[in-house]
Amino acid sequence: MSVSGRVARCAAAGKHVLLEKPLDATPEGARAVVSAMEAAGLTLGVVLQHRFRASVERLAGLMRDHLRAGGAILAATHGPLGLDARELRIGP
């Protein structure tokens, strides 16, 4: 059964859904996922994990080292983390 088919069954059962990206294998399927949830008045959540990307693992290591040395960190992201690990720096 397709993702959109599974989501339609969940929507019919009144269940909120949390999906990992992509929503479906095709744009049509993704639209069907959104439509089914909207029609049922339910919440559709979408998750995209970055925690195993080399750049994120490198950043986590730099942050841990910085915190262990007594530093403070203020971090924010705007959109996907398309970073190269060599670009990551933490200042004093």
DRENZADO-282227 format. One line per 8 residues: number of its first residue (from 1); their letters; for each residue x, y, z of C-alpha. Coordinates in nm, 3 decimals, decimal comma, padded with zeros to 5 digits, m for minus. Example, Ala and Ser with C-alpha at 12.3 -4.5 7.8 and 13.67 -1.06 7.14 Angstrom:
BEGIN
1 = AS = 01,230 m00,450 00,780 | 01,367 m00,106 00,714
***
This chain:
BEGIN
1 = MSVSGRVA = 00,000 00,000 00,000 | 00,128 00,349 m00,085 | 00,199 00,614 00,175 | m00,099 00,813 00,054 | m00,317 00,504 00,094 | m00,196 00,449 00,450 | m00,252 00,814 00,536 | m00,603 00,797 00,390
9 = RCAAAGKH = m00,676 00,502 00,621 | m00,539 00,695 00,919 | m00,746 01,000 00,828 | m01,059 00,787 00,797 | m00,987 00,651 01,145 | m00,946 01,004 01,284 | m00,573 00,970 01,352 | m00,316 01,250 01,332
17 = VLLEKPLD = m00,008 01,153 01,127 | 00,364 01,220 01,157 | 00,561 01,133 00,841 | 00,928 01,124 00,754 | 01,007 01,311 00,430 | 00,926 01,258 00,152 | 00,549 01,265 00,190 | 00,506 01,017 m00,095
25 = ATPEGARA = 00,697 00,888 m00,397 | 00,514 01,119 m00,639 | 00,385 01,478 m00,631 | 00,032 01,345 m00,686 | 00,068 01,111 m00,388 | 00,201 01,395 m00,172 | m00,098 01,609 m00,268 | m00,329 01,319 m00,180
33 = VVSAMEAA = m00,163 01,292 00,164 | m00,220 01,661 00,236 | m00,574 01,656 00,097 | m00,677 01,353 00,306 | m00,554 01,513 00,626 | m00,705 01,854 00,549 | m01,041 01,700 00,458 | m01,046 01,513 00,789
41 = GLTLGVVL = m00,942 01,823 00,985 | m00,641 01,640 01,127 | m00,279 01,736 01,184 | m00,008 01,620 00,944 | 00,347 01,656 01,072 | 00,655 01,612 00,856 | 01,003 01,531 00,986 | 01,336 01,559 00,810
49 = QHRFRASV = 01,624 01,424 01,016 | 01,969 01,577 00,979 | 02,134 01,427 01,285 | 02,343 01,173 01,090 | 02,473 01,419 00,829 | 02,848 01,470 00,850 | 02,809 01,846 00,887 | 02,566 01,810 01,178
57 = ERLAGLMR = 02,781 01,548 01,352 | 03,082 01,778 01,316 | 02,885 02,074 01,452 | 02,767 01,867 01,749 | 03,128 01,773 01,828 | 03,245 02,133 01,803 | 02,960 02,245 02,030 | 03,038 01,975 02,289
65 = DHLRAGGA = 03,407 02,072 02,291 | 03,321 02,442 02,319 | 03,080 02,383 02,609 | 03,333 02,162 02,791 | 03,582 02,448 02,765 | 03,332 02,679 02,939 | 03,201 02,853 02,628 | 02,845 02,951 02,550
73 = ILAATHGP = 02,658 02,885 02,225 | 02,375 03,065 02,051 | 02,260 02,879 01,739 | 01,982 02,919 01,486 | 01,904 02,772 01,147 | 01,706 02,912 00,860 | 01,603 02,635 00,625 | 01,782 02,309 00,545
81 = LGLDAREL = 02,125 02,248 00,692 | 02,311 02,222 00,364 | 02,643 02,288 00,535 | 02,983 02,143 00,464 | 03,158 02,032 00,784 | 03,466 02,237 00,683 | 03,254 02,555 00,696 | 03,156 02,515 01,061
89 = RIGP = 03,334 02,740 01,311 | 03,258 02,838 01,668 | 03,407 03,162 01,789 | 03,545 03,247 02,132
***
